[in-house]
């Protein structure tokens, strides 16, 4: 009986991805005329995401066209028939010290409402993931708004806003959603959800009392995956299944689990390299230095992931081995703009055992290293 075992060197433990959190929300602002000013009670923190909603309470969708100061981007917008527009804005990686924002309405007849919110843990560049809109001129007690595409990563922030008829007595958010602002009297509601499941569309269904006509927007924002380093974590030990010696060449296979984590926010490519010492059972019993091959590699998103890695490595790859670890080879990589945040990488390792091998417990030390670049 021959037992093959491998010990893995650990190269840093990945930090936990920063969780998304609501820092503050501003007071609902009302204004008539060519502009409206939305405010925060405290100055904003540098690097956070700012979100704003602006709504025209009058029938001015054709004439009113809200604009915002530099740095603000429209995520999505909708009209409720001739009413509106309802706009959802965002400001990524905003500077510190913002306490108010002036939105221009484009019409002196606008009767506007606006609100701000500040969020931490969101990507500082290109944070917008999915959007969606819905509008219904007919009256009903329920409206559902859905993203046009699937949520890309776990841990995202989702925000909705609803424009309805004024004079309602209540709004009820959908399950799993938290109210950000509810003003049924003016026909406005906004909710949020943190961490909706990735890989599918996201919806919220809001109910009103009484029934009303509707307009709605939804947007999701990706988590940060920034402000940290490039790291890898693997199991400290790995055991291959034992092999019964019968004078024939045999193989033994195991999956190697590794968690990579790119928190640099640079969108650069990265690579995972490996080398090893010769499998040795003592008393001169060793396996060939070409005994180990990596035959496959794949990755799935870990909690807090921003994008899974796109791997370009062709398999199989012989894992270098020697009495001292030789020059490492690349066994997995991530193309630029992929592999951001934590990813669970699975590598299939196959050890070939010659028929002439002698019985014993063989061990080898593998060194895995992650680095920026192709």
C-alpha positions in Angstrom: 0.0 0.0 0.0 1.3 3.5 -0.9 -0.1 6.7 0.5 0.6 10.0 -1.1 0.2 13.2 0.9 0.9 16.8 0.2 1.2 19.8 2.4 0.3 23.3 1.1 2.1 26.4 2.1 -0.3 29.3 2.8 0.4 32.7 1.3 -1.6 35.2 3.3 -5.3 34.9 4.3 -7.7 37.0 2.2 -9.4 39.8 4.1 -13.2 39.8 4.4 -14.8 41.9 1.7 -16.2 45.1 3.1 -20.0 44.8 3.7 -22.3 47.3 2.1 -23.9 49.6 4.7 -26.3 52.5 4.7 -24.2 55.4 6.2 -27.0 58.1 6.2 -30.1 59.1 4.4 -31.1 62.7 3.8 -34.3 64.4 4.7 -37.0 64.4 2.0 -36.8 67.7 0.2 -39.7 69.6 -1.6 -39.4 72.5 -4.0 -41.2 74.3 -6.7 -39.5 76.0 -9.6 -36.4 75.5 -11.6 -34.3 73.6 -8.9 -34.5 71.6 -5.8 -31.9 71.2 -3.1 -31.5 67.8 -1.3 -29.4 67.7 1.9 -27.5 65.4 4.3 -27.4 66.0 8.0 -23.7 65.2 8.1 -20.9 65.7 5.6 -20.1 62.7 3.3 -17.1 60.4 3.6 -14.6 60.2 0.7 -15.0 57.1 -1.5 -18.6 56.4 -0.6 -21.5 55.9 -3.1 -24.1 58.6 -3.1 -27.6 57.9 -4.5 -30.4 60.3 -5.2 -33.9 60.1 -6.4 -35.7 63.0 -8.0 -39.4 63.1 -8.8 -41.8 65.6 -10.4 -45.1 65.5 -8.6 -46.8 67.4 -11.5 -47.7 66.2 -15.0 -44.4 67.4 -16.4 -42.6 64.4 -18.0 -42.5 66.0 -21.4 -41.2 69.4 -20.2 -39.2 68.6 -17.1 -35.6 67.3 -17.5 -33.7 67.1 -14.2 -30.0 67.7 -14.4 -27.3 67.3 -11.6 -23.9 68.7 -10.8 -20.7 67.1 -12.2 -20.0 63.6 -10.9 -23.7 62.5 -10.8 -24.8 59.9 -13.3 -28.4 58.8 -14.2 -28.8 55.1 -13.4 -32.3 54.9 -14.8 -35.4 57.0 -15.4 -39.1 56.4 -16.1 -42.4 58.4 -16.6 -45.8 57.4 -15.2 -47.8 58.3 -18.3 -47.4 62.0 -18.6 -46.3 62.3 -15.0 -42.7 62.5 -13.9 -39.9 62.0 -14.6 -38.7 59.7 -11.8 -34.9 59.5 -11.9 -32.5 57.5 -9.9 -29.0 59.0 -9.8 -25.6 57.9 -8.4 -22.2 59.4 -7.6 -19.4 56.8 -7.4 -16.3 57.4 -5.3 -17.7 60.7 -4.1 -15.5 63.3 -2.4 -15.7 64.1 1.3 -17.7 67.0 2.6 -20.9 67.0 0.5 -23.9 68.2 2.5 -26.3 69.3 -0.2 -26.9 68.8 -3.9 -28.9 71.1 -6.2 -30.8 69.4 -9.0 -32.1 71.6 -11.8 -35.6 70.8 -13.1 -35.6 72.3 -16.6 -39.0 73.9 -15.9 -40.3 76.6 -13.7 -43.5 74.7 -13.3 -41.9 71.7 -11.6 -43.1 70.6 -8.2 -40.3 68.3 -7.1 -39.3 65.9 -4.4 -35.8 64.6 -3.8 -33.8 62.5 -1.3 -30.1 61.5 -0.9 -28.5 58.5 0.6 -24.9 57.5 1.3 -23.5 54.0 1.2 -20.2 52.4 2.1 -18.7 49.1 0.7 -19.5 49.9 -3.0 -17.1 49.8 -5.9 -15.4 53.1 -6.5 -15.4 52.7 -10.3 -18.2 51.4 -12.6 -20.4 50.3 -9.7 -23.7 50.1 -11.6 -24.7 46.6 -12.4 -28.3 46.1 -13.4 -31.3 48.5 -13.9 -35.0 48.2 -14.8 -38.1 50.2 -15.2 -41.9 49.7 -15.3 -44.8 52.1 -15.9 -48.5 51.5 -15.8 -51.1 54.1 -16.6 -53.9 51.8 -15.3 -54.8 51.7 -11.6 -53.8 48.7 -9.4 -52.8 48.0 -5.9 -49.5 46.2 -6.8 -46.6 47.0 -9.1 -43.5 44.8 -9.8 -40.3 46.2 -11.1 -37.5 43.9 -12.3 -33.9 44.2 -13.4 -33.4 43.7 -17.1 -30.5 41.3 -16.5 -29.1 38.9 -13.9 -27.3 40.2 -10.7 -23.6 39.7 -11.4 -22.2 39.2 -7.9 -23.1 38.4 -4.3 -23.4 41.2 -1.8 -24.7 43.9 -4.1 -26.9 46.9 -3.1 -30.3 47.2 -4.8 -32.4 50.4 -4.7 -36.0 50.9 -6.0 -38.2 54.0 -6.3 -41.9 54.2 -7.0 -44.0 57.0 -8.4 -47.7 56.7 -7.8 -50.8 58.9 -7.5 -50.8 61.3 -4.6 -53.1 60.9 -1.6 -52.4 57.3 -0.8 -52.8 56.1 2.8 -49.9 53.5 2.7 -47.2 51.7 0.9 -45.9 48.2 1.7 -42.4 47.1 0.6 -41.8 43.7 -0.9 -40.4 40.8 1.1 -36.7 41.2 2.0 -36.8 45.0 1.2 -36.3 47.8 3.7 -38.0 51.2 3.3 -35.6 54.0 2.5 -38.3 56.6 2.2 -42.1 56.2 2.2 -44.4 59.1 1.5 -47.7 57.7 0.3 -49.4 61.1 0.6 -47.2 62.4 -2.2 -47.2 59.1 -4.0 -43.6 58.2 -3.5 -41.7 55.2 -2.1 -38.1 54.0 -2.1 -36.7 50.8 -0.7 -33.4 48.9 -0.6 -32.0 45.4 -0.3 -28.4 44.4 0.5 -27.1 41.1 -0.7 -29.7 39.8 -3.2 -28.8 36.4 -4.7 -26.5 36.5 -7.7 -27.2 34.9 -11.0 -30.8 35.9 -11.6 -33.0 38.9 -12.0 -34.2 40.9 -9.0 -37.7 42.2 -8.4 -39.7 44.1 -5.9 -43.5 44.1 -5.7 -44.9 47.1 -3.8 -48.5 47.4 -2.7 -50.5 50.5 -2.1 -53.8 51.5 -0.4 -55.9 52.4 -2.3 -55.0 51.4 -5.9 -53.0 53.8 -8.1 -51.2 54.2 -11.4 -47.5 53.5 -11.2 -44.0 54.2 -12.4 -40.9 52.4 -10.9 -37.1 52.1 -11.3 -34.6 49.6 -9.9 -30.8 49.7 -9.9 -28.1 47.4 -8.3 -24.6 48.4 -7.4 -21.6 46.1 -7.1 -19.5 45.8 -3.9 -16.1 47.4 -3.5 -13.4 44.7 -4.0 -11.0 47.6 -3.4 -8.7 49.1 -0.8 -6.9 45.9 0.0 -4.3 43.5 -1.4 -4.0 40.5 -3.6 -4.0 37.3 -1.5 -4.5 33.6 -1.5 -5.6 31.1 1.1 -5.4 27.3 0.9 -5.7 24.3 3.1 -2.6 23.6 5.2 -2.7 19.9 4.3 -4.0 17.8 1.5 -4.3 14.0 1.4 -4.5 12.0 -1.8 -6.3 8.7 -1.8 -4.1 5.7 -1.0 -3.0 3.5 -3.9 -2.7 -0.3 -3.8 0.6 -1.4 -5.4 0.2 -4.2 -8.0 3.3 -3.7 -10.2 1.3 -1.5 -12.6 1.5 2.2 -13.0 -1.3 3.8 -11.1 -2.7 7.3 -10.5 -4.4 9.1 -7.6 -6.4 12.2 -7.9 -7.6 15.0 -5.6 -9.2 18.4 -5.9 -7.2 21.3 -4.5 -9.3 24.1 -3.0 -7.9 27.6 -3.0 -9.5 31.0 -2.3 -8.1 33.9 -4.2 -8.9 37.5 -3.3 -8.1 40.6 -5.3 -9.1 43.6 -3.3 -6.7 46.0 -5.1 -9.4 47.6 -7.2 -7.0 47.9 -10.1 -8.7 45.5 -12.5 -5.3 44.1 -13.5 -4.8 40.5 -14.4 -3.3 38.1 -11.8 -1.7 34.6 -11.9 -1.4 31.7 -9.5 1.9 29.8 -9.6 3.0 26.6 -7.9 6.1 24.6 -7.3 6.9 21.6 -5.0 9.4 19.3 -3.4 9.8 15.8 -4.6 7.3 13.2 -3.0 9.5 11.4 -0.4 8.8 8.6 2.0 12.3 8.5 3.5 15.0 5.8 3.2 15.6 6.8 -0.5 11.9 6.2 -1.5 10.8 9.0 -3.9 8.5 9.5 -6.8 9.7 11.0 -10.1 9.9 14.8 -10.2 7.3 14.8 -12.9 4.8 12.7 -10.9 2.3 15.5 -10.3 0.1 17.1 -13.0 -2.6 19.8 -12.7 -5.2 18.6 -15.1 -8.0 21.2 -14.7 -8.9 24.5 -13.0 -12.2 26.3 -12.4 -13.6 29.0 -10.2 -16.9 30.2 -8.7 -17.8 33.3 -6.8 -17.0 33.4 -3.0 -19.1 35.6 -0.7 -18.3 39.3 -1.6 -17.1 38.5 -5.1 -17.2 41.3 -7.7 -16.4 39.2 -10.8 -15.2 35.6 -11.2 -11.8 35.0 -12.9 -11.5 34.1 -16.6 -8.8 31.5 -16.8 -6.6 31.1 -19.9 -4.3 28.3 -18.8 -4.2 25.1 -20.9 -4.1 21.8 -19.0 -2.4 19.4 -18.1 0.6 21.2 -16.5 3.4 19.3 -14.8 4.0 20.6 -11.3 7.8 21.2 -10.9 9.4 19.2 -8.1 12.9 18.8 -6.7 14.8 18.4 -3.5 14.5 22.2 -3.3 11.4 23.7 -5.0 12.3 24.6 -8.6 11.0 27.6 -10.6 7.2 27.8 -10.3 4.8 27.5 -13.2 1.5 29.2 -13.7 -1.4 26.9 -12.9 -4.3 29.4 -13.0 -4.9 33.0 -14.0 -7.4 35.8 -14.3 -7.8 38.0 -17.3 -7.8 41.8 -16.8 -11.1 43.1 -15.3 -12.0 39.6 -14.0 -11.3 37.8 -10.7 -12.1 40.8 -8.5 -12.8 40.0 -4.9 -12.9 36.5 -3.4 -13.1 33.5 -5.7 -13.1 29.8 -4.9 -10.6 28.1 -7.3 -10.7 24.3 -7.7 -7.6 22.6 -9.2 -7.5 18.9 -10.1 -4.2 17.3 -9.2 -3.1 13.9 -10.4 -0.1 12.0 -9.1 1.3 9.1 -11.2 2.7 6.2 -9.1 5.1 3.9 -11.0 4.5 0.2 -10.7 8.0 -0.1 -9.3 7.3 2.3 -6.4 7.9 1.1 -2.9 5.3 1.1 -0.2 5.2 4.0 2.2 3.7 7.4 3.1 5.0 10.0 0.7 4.8 13.7 1.3 5.6 16.8 -0.6 5.4 20.5 0.2 3.7 22.7 -2.4 4.1 26.4 -2.5 1.3 28.4 -4.1 1.8 32.1 -4.9 -0.5 34.8 -6.3 0.9 37.8 -8.2 -0.3 40.6 -10.4 0.2 40.3 -14.2 -0.4 37.7 -16.9 
